[in-house]
Every structure is written in structure tokens, then in C-alpha cells.
Amino acid sequence: MQIINKITIKYFRSLHDVDLKKCLSLNVISGRNDVGKSNILKALNLFFNEQTDWESKYVFYDNFSNKRLEEVRKDSVKGKQFISIKIEFIRPNNYKGSLPRKFTVERRWNRDSKTFDNIDNLSSLEKSGKLPSSLTTAQRSLAKFLNRIHFEYVPAIKDRTYVNDLLARLQRTLIDMTIESNEDFLETANNLAEHIENQITELKEDFENATEIETSIKPPSNISSLFQSFLVSTETDDGNVPLIFRGDGLQSRYIASVLHYIAMKSNDFYIWGYEEPEIALEYTHASKMAQDFDERYSDCTQIFITTHSPAFISLENESLRYYRVSIDSSVTIFVKTHLYGDLEVKEKLKEELGI
């Protein structure tokens, strides 16, 4: 699936002025350690989630380009300290009547602002006669479209906090799906609340006598919160073992399966920013995972990954894009390529990665 066609980033960390053009369903970003590969994923996380690292609050000067800061100080020009992330989107088919085939949205964080400025090019497209609808309709559809995009940032260190959070989201998805399709389930939840309330009559009366306030037990509006103790269990020769107690490799592999399942069961649009999916996997599992990313997961999700693994670098498919990343004077440089067609770039990357 392809939603993003082009990404332009200015003054974010080591990304001084970067264009990722002609993004495809699967986008593989590779290069040496510490050249800024993951910054593209963190920039996307900032654009969609207003975070940089996973569950990390955005702070301007923690993310502002050092090179740009030096330029501004040399020029002695005020008001030019900002971070800009601009995305050119490709319109999904169900927005054909209201949005143009391609359109851009820029989000800009100024130094002293608490929120970003949102800038789109719909007005200029209207003037050139490229809108399939009125400007008002297009703007309304754009807001709905952006709200339907879920960007999933998967950090390189997939610790138990991240895994537990993801499993909780899986539980909510499963329970909410069950509730939507099963009225008996809702009735059971209400009966459970009524049963509990009948057991605490003395407590209610004591509190009412003390405060003159009546209390009652109601089922939560999100019924899935009743079932947070559900566990994902794995089969072993010694019996069932919860996934959270298995090795990092198995947990890492399960993450992609969960994210794929959630995307498949939703009518929204999903984009992954996945750091080093091969971590903690032996090569056989990494190779199978790479095939799944290429042949299955990218059908319903647009994926951006950083990797050092030959399993991902050796994929050959017209629906995937490679980017070789290097660094020069603390500035990250992206080079778009088809690795299986560009022998010079491939040899450079192999040398950098020690393959």
C-alpha cells in the first residue's frame, strides 16, 4: 500500500535538508551505524504523533539541527529556527471525489511555539483547477483523511514496556470487535456489573449515610478494560508459557504479526516506521520476516524500515525502494537506489555493513 509519495525534512536532528522521493509500499533504509537512519522514522513519528522516540515528549532544542543552529547564529537572523516536515500524499481511491491525486501537508514547529503550524497546498491546487471538489470540501476531507492515518513507530529496543503496550492494544482490538458483533456480550457485561453492585449494598449504605451521596457500579464505557488480564500464551513441551516470558526474538517476531493483524481488521490507513526488525532473530527467521514484509505486510500497510540485515537488503521487488544512508559533516545524506540494479551502490553498502 502506498500513501506517502515524498518526504521533505528540514532541520530535524542530522536531517538538515532531505528529500525521500518516490516512496513505495516497502522502503528499506540502510547504512552504517550512527549515520541518522532512524531520524527519518522519528521525523515521521513527530509529524503524525507529535513524539520523536517512542512515548517521548517532543522538545524543540533536543531535535533542532545543529548545523542549522550554527547557520542562524552566523547570519544573525531571528525567526528562522524551525523544524519542517512536509509529506506529499497519494489520494486513496475512496477520496477520489474530494481530494486531488497528489497533495502536500507541511507541519512546522517554530522555536517558541507550543504546537505546529499546519500548511497544505489545497488552495493553490484550487486556483490551478486541480481540485475535484470545492476547497471547503477538500479541506474537510483532508482533515478526515489525516485522522484515519495511524503511524506506528517501532523502536529498535523493543523492551517489555513496548511489548506489553502492544499486547494491550491487541486485547482492545479483539474485545471491541467482539462487542460490535455480539449483543449477548454486552448483556453479560451489564449483568456482571449488576451482580457486583448487589454484593456491596452495605458499602453503598455506609457511604450514603456519611456523605448523603448515592453510588452505583456501572460497566465501563470501553468494555475491553474489564479484560486486561488476557494473556498471549505460547505452546512449549513443558506447557503454556506467556509470550512476555519468552525470548526477545520471539517477542520481536510477534510484534509484526500483531501490527499486521490490527491493520487488516481496520478500515483506516496504517504506516509503520520500524527500526531494525531483524534484532534478536537468527538469520532464518529474519529472512522469513523480510519475505513477509515484502509479500504480505506491505499489501495493507506502507512500511519504512531501518536495517543492517542482508535478509532485507537482498529483497528484489519493484514495489520496494532502497535508500543508502551516509553522513558528511554531521549531516545525513539519503541516496535512492534499486540495489539489484545499481552495483556500485550495492558494493558500497556491502562494504559499509561488513557483508
C-alpha positions as CSV (number, residue, x, y, z in Angstrom):
1,M,0.0,0.0,0.0
2,Q,1.2,3.5,-0.8
3,I,0.0,6.6,1.0
4,I,3.2,8.7,1.1
5,N,4.9,9.6,-2.1
6,K,7.6,12.1,-0.9
7,I,9.0,13.2,2.4
8,T,10.9,16.5,2.8
9,I,12.5,17.2,6.1
10,K,14.4,20.4,7.1
11,Y,16.4,21.0,10.3
12,F,15.4,17.9,12.2
13,R,18.4,16.4,14.1
14,S,21.0,15.3,11.4
15,L,18.5,15.8,8.6
16,H,19.4,19.3,7.5
17,D,17.5,19.2,4.2
18,V,16.5,15.8,3.0
19,D,14.1,14.5,0.3
20,L,12.9,11.0,0.1
21,K,11.3,10.8,-3.3
22,K,9.1,8.2,-4.9
23,C,8.5,6.2,-1.7
24,L,6.9,2.8,-2.4
25,S,5.0,0.2,-0.3
26,L,8.2,-1.1,1.4
27,N,11.1,1.4,1.9
28,V,14.3,-0.1,3.1
29,I,16.8,2.4,4.7
30,S,20.3,1.1,5.4
31,G,23.9,2.3,6.1
32,R,26.5,2.3,8.8
33,N,25.7,2.8,12.5
34,D,25.1,6.4,13.7
35,V,24.5,8.0,10.3
36,G,21.0,9.1,11.1
37,K,18.9,6.3,9.5
38,S,16.4,6.2,12.3
39,N,15.9,10.0,12.2
40,I,13.6,9.6,9.2
41,L,11.3,7.4,11.2
42,K,11.4,9.7,14.2
43,A,10.6,12.6,11.9
44,L,7.5,10.7,10.7
45,N,6.6,10.0,14.3
46,L,6.8,13.7,15.1
47,F,4.6,14.5,12.1
48,F,1.8,12.0,12.9
49,N,2.1,11.6,16.7
50,E,3.9,14.7,17.9
51,Q,6.5,12.5,19.5
52,T,10.1,11.6,18.4
53,D,11.2,8.5,20.2
54,W,8.5,6.1,21.4
55,E,6.5,7.7,24.2
56,S,9.0,10.5,24.2
57,K,7.8,14.1,24.6
58,Y,8.9,16.5,21.8
59,V,11.4,19.2,22.9
60,F,12.5,21.7,20.2
61,Y,16.2,22.1,21.0
62,D,16.6,18.3,21.5
63,N,15.6,17.9,17.9
64,F,16.7,21.0,16.1
65,S,19.6,20.6,13.6
66,N,22.9,21.7,15.0
67,K,24.1,22.7,11.5
68,R,21.0,25.0,11.1
69,L,21.6,26.5,14.6
70,E,25.1,27.4,13.5
71,E,23.8,29.0,10.3
72,V,21.2,31.1,12.1
73,R,23.8,32.3,14.6
74,K,26.2,33.3,11.8
75,D,23.5,35.1,9.8
76,S,22.2,36.8,12.9
77,V,18.7,36.4,11.5
78,K,15.9,35.9,14.0
79,G,12.8,33.8,13.3
80,K,14.5,31.1,11.2
81,Q,14.7,28.4,13.9
82,F,12.1,25.8,12.9
83,I,11.7,22.2,12.1
84,S,9.7,21.4,9.0
85,I,8.3,18.0,7.8
86,K,6.4,18.0,4.5
87,I,4.7,15.0,3.1
88,E,3.3,14.5,-0.4
89,F,0.4,12.1,-0.1
90,I,-1.2,9.9,-2.7
91,R,-5.0,10.0,-2.6
92,P,-6.8,6.8,-1.6
93,N,-9.5,5.7,-4.0
94,N,-12.3,6.4,-1.6
95,Y,-11.3,10.1,-1.6
96,K,-11.4,10.4,-5.3
97,G,-14.4,12.8,-5.3
98,S,-12.9,15.3,-2.8
99,L,-9.1,15.3,-2.9
100,P,-6.6,15.6,-5.8
101,R,-4.5,12.7,-6.8
102,K,-1.5,14.2,-5.0
103,F,-1.3,16.9,-2.3
104,T,1.1,18.1,0.3
105,V,0.8,18.8,4.0
106,E,3.6,20.5,5.9
107,R,3.9,20.7,9.6
108,R,6.3,23.3,11.0
109,W,7.5,23.6,14.6
110,N,8.8,27.1,15.4
111,R,11.2,27.6,18.2
112,D,8.8,29.3,20.6
113,S,5.6,27.6,19.6
114,K,3.8,25.0,21.7
115,T,2.2,23.4,18.7
116,F,2.9,23.1,15.0
117,D,1.7,25.2,12.0
118,N,-0.3,23.1,9.5
119,I,0.2,24.1,5.9
120,D,-1.4,22.4,2.8
121,N,-1.4,23.2,-0.9
122,L,-5.1,22.8,-1.5
123,S,-5.7,26.5,-2.1
124,S,-3.0,26.6,-4.8
125,L,-4.4,23.4,-6.4
126,E,-7.9,25.0,-6.5
127,K,-6.5,28.1,-8.3
128,S,-4.9,25.8,-10.9
129,G,-8.2,23.8,-11.3
130,K,-6.9,20.6,-9.9
131,L,-9.4,20.0,-7.1
132,P,-12.2,17.6,-7.9
133,S,-14.4,19.4,-5.4
134,S,-14.8,22.8,-3.7
135,L,-12.0,24.0,-1.5
136,T,-14.2,23.6,1.6
137,T,-15.0,20.0,0.8
138,A,-11.3,19.2,0.1
139,Q,-10.2,20.8,3.4
140,R,-12.8,18.8,5.3
141,S,-11.8,15.6,3.6
142,L,-8.2,16.3,4.2
143,A,-8.8,16.5,8.0
144,K,-10.7,13.2,7.9
145,F,-8.0,11.6,5.9
146,L,-5.2,12.6,8.3
147,N,-7.2,11.4,11.3
148,R,-7.5,8.0,9.7
149,I,-3.8,7.6,9.4
150,H,-2.1,5.6,12.1
151,F,1.7,5.8,12.2
152,E,3.2,3.0,14.3
153,Y,6.8,3.8,15.4
154,V,8.5,0.6,16.5
155,P,11.8,1.4,18.3
156,A,15.0,-0.6,17.9
157,I,14.9,-1.6,21.6
158,K,11.6,-3.5,21.8
159,D,11.6,-3.8,25.6
160,R,8.8,-5.3,27.7
161,T,7.1,-1.9,28.1
162,Y,6.6,-1.6,24.4
163,V,5.6,-5.3,24.0
164,N,3.1,-5.0,26.9
165,D,1.6,-1.8,25.4
166,L,1.2,-3.5,22.0
167,L,-0.5,-6.6,23.6
168,A,-2.9,-4.3,25.4
169,R,-3.8,-2.7,22.1
170,L,-4.4,-6.2,20.6
171,Q,-6.7,-7.0,23.5
172,R,-8.7,-3.9,22.9
173,T,-9.0,-4.6,19.2
174,L,-10.2,-8.2,19.9
175,I,-12.7,-7.2,22.6
176,D,-14.0,-4.2,20.7
177,M,-14.5,-6.4,17.6
178,T,-16.4,-9.0,19.7
179,I,-18.6,-6.4,21.3
180,E,-19.6,-4.8,18.0
181,S,-20.7,-8.2,16.6
182,N,-22.2,-9.7,19.8
183,E,-25.1,-8.2,21.7
184,D,-25.0,-11.1,24.2
185,F,-21.5,-10.0,25.2
186,L,-22.8,-6.5,26.2
187,E,-25.7,-8.0,28.2
188,T,-23.2,-10.2,30.0
189,A,-21.1,-7.2,31.0
190,N,-24.1,-5.4,32.3
191,N,-25.3,-8.4,34.3
192,L,-21.8,-8.7,35.8
193,A,-22.0,-5.0,36.9
194,E,-25.4,-5.6,38.4
195,H,-24.2,-8.7,40.3
196,I,-21.3,-6.8,41.8
197,E,-23.5,-3.9,42.8
198,N,-25.8,-6.4,44.7
199,Q,-22.8,-7.6,46.7
200,I,-21.8,-4.2,48.1
201,T,-25.1,-3.0,49.4
202,E,-23.6,-2.4,52.9
203,L,-20.7,-0.4,51.5
204,K,-23.1,1.8,49.5
205,E,-25.4,2.4,52.5
206,D,-22.4,3.3,54.8
207,F,-21.0,5.8,52.2
208,E,-24.5,7.4,51.7
209,N,-25.0,7.8,55.4
210,A,-21.7,9.5,55.7
211,T,-22.0,11.8,52.7
212,E,-25.6,11.8,51.6
213,I,-24.4,10.7,48.1
214,E,-25.7,7.6,46.4
215,T,-23.2,5.4,44.5
216,S,-23.6,2.6,42.0
217,I,-21.5,0.2,39.9
218,K,-21.6,0.7,36.1
219,P,-19.8,-1.2,33.4
220,P,-17.1,0.9,31.8
221,S,-17.8,2.6,28.5
222,N,-15.0,0.7,27.0
223,I,-15.8,-2.9,27.9
224,S,-12.3,-4.1,27.0
225,S,-11.0,-2.6,30.2
226,L,-12.7,-5.5,32.0
227,F,-10.4,-8.0,30.3
228,Q,-6.9,-6.6,30.7
229,S,-5.7,-9.9,32.3
230,F,-6.0,-11.8,29.0
231,L,-2.6,-13.3,28.1
232,V,-1.0,-14.3,24.8
233,S,0.3,-17.8,25.6
234,T,2.7,-19.9,23.6
235,E,2.9,-23.7,23.5
236,T,6.1,-25.5,24.7
237,D,7.0,-29.0,25.6
238,D,6.6,-28.1,29.2
239,G,3.1,-26.5,28.8
240,N,1.9,-23.0,28.1
241,V,4.2,-20.0,28.6
242,P,3.1,-16.4,28.3
243,L,4.7,-14.6,25.4
244,I,6.1,-11.9,27.7
245,F,8.3,-14.5,29.4
246,R,9.7,-15.8,26.1
247,G,12.9,-14.6,24.5
248,D,13.3,-11.3,22.8
249,G,13.5,-12.9,19.3
250,L,10.0,-14.5,19.6
251,Q,8.6,-11.3,21.0
252,S,10.1,-9.3,18.2
253,R,8.6,-11.6,15.6
254,Y,5.2,-11.4,17.2
255,I,5.2,-7.6,17.1
256,A,5.0,-7.6,13.3
257,S,2.2,-10.2,13.3
258,V,0.2,-8.1,15.8
259,L,0.6,-4.9,13.9
260,H,-0.4,-6.6,10.7
261,Y,-3.5,-8.1,12.3
262,I,-4.6,-4.7,13.7
263,A,-4.1,-3.1,10.2
264,M,-6.0,-5.9,8.5
265,K,-9.0,-5.6,10.8
266,S,-9.3,-1.8,10.4
267,N,-10.7,0.5,7.7
268,D,-8.1,3.1,8.5
269,F,-4.7,3.6,6.9
270,Y,-1.5,2.3,8.6
271,I,2.1,3.3,8.2
272,W,5.0,1.6,10.1
273,G,8.3,3.2,11.0
274,Y,10.1,0.0,12.0
275,E,13.6,0.2,13.4
276,E,15.8,-2.9,12.7
277,P,13.1,-5.6,12.6
278,E,15.9,-8.3,12.5
279,I,17.1,-7.6,16.0
280,A,17.3,-10.8,18.2
281,L,16.4,-13.0,15.2
282,E,18.6,-15.7,13.8
283,Y,19.1,-15.3,10.0
284,T,16.5,-17.9,9.1
285,H,13.7,-16.1,10.9
286,A,15.0,-12.7,9.7
287,S,14.8,-14.0,6.1
288,K,11.3,-15.2,6.6
289,M,10.3,-11.9,8.2
290,A,11.8,-10.0,5.3
291,Q,9.7,-12.0,2.9
292,D,6.5,-11.4,4.9
293,F,7.2,-7.6,5.0
294,D,7.7,-7.7,1.2
295,E,5.0,-10.1,0.1
296,R,2.2,-9.7,2.8
297,Y,2.5,-6.9,5.2
298,S,3.2,-4.1,2.7
299,D,-0.1,-5.0,0.9
300,C,-2.2,-3.3,3.5
301,T,0.5,-1.1,5.2
302,Q,3.1,1.3,3.9
303,I,6.4,0.4,5.7
304,F,9.6,2.3,6.3
305,I,12.3,0.2,8.0
306,T,15.9,0.7,9.0
307,T,18.1,-2.3,8.8
308,H,21.6,-3.8,8.6
309,S,20.4,-7.3,7.7
310,P,21.2,-9.0,4.3
311,A,17.8,-10.6,4.7
312,F,16.1,-7.2,3.9
313,I,18.9,-5.8,1.7
314,S,18.7,-8.7,-0.7
315,L,15.0,-8.4,-1.4
316,E,14.3,-7.8,-5.1
317,N,10.9,-6.4,-5.9
318,E,9.6,-3.5,-8.0
319,S,7.3,-2.5,-5.1
320,L,10.1,-1.7,-2.7
321,R,12.6,1.2,-2.6
322,Y,16.1,1.2,-1.1
323,Y,17.9,4.2,0.4
324,R,21.6,4.1,1.2
325,V,22.3,6.5,4.1
326,S,25.7,8.1,4.8
327,I,26.8,11.1,6.8
328,D,29.0,14.1,5.9
329,S,30.0,16.8,8.4
330,S,27.2,15.6,10.8
331,V,24.6,15.9,8.0
332,T,22.7,12.8,6.9
333,I,22.5,12.1,3.2
334,F,20.0,9.7,1.6
335,V,20.6,8.2,-1.8
336,K,17.6,6.5,-3.6
337,T,18.5,3.3,-5.5
338,H,17.5,-0.1,-6.7
339,L,20.2,-2.2,-5.1
340,Y,19.9,-5.1,-7.5
341,G,20.3,-2.7,-10.5
342,D,23.0,-0.4,-9.1
343,L,26.1,-2.5,-8.5
344,E,28.2,0.5,-7.4
345,V,25.8,1.5,-4.6
346,K,25.4,-2.1,-3.6
347,E,29.1,-2.7,-3.3
348,K,29.5,0.4,-1.2
349,L,26.7,-0.7,1.1
350,K,28.1,-4.2,1.5
351,E,31.4,-2.7,2.4
352,E,29.9,-0.4,5.0
353,L,27.9,-3.2,6.6
354,G,30.7,-5.7,6.5
355,I,28.8,-8.2,4.3
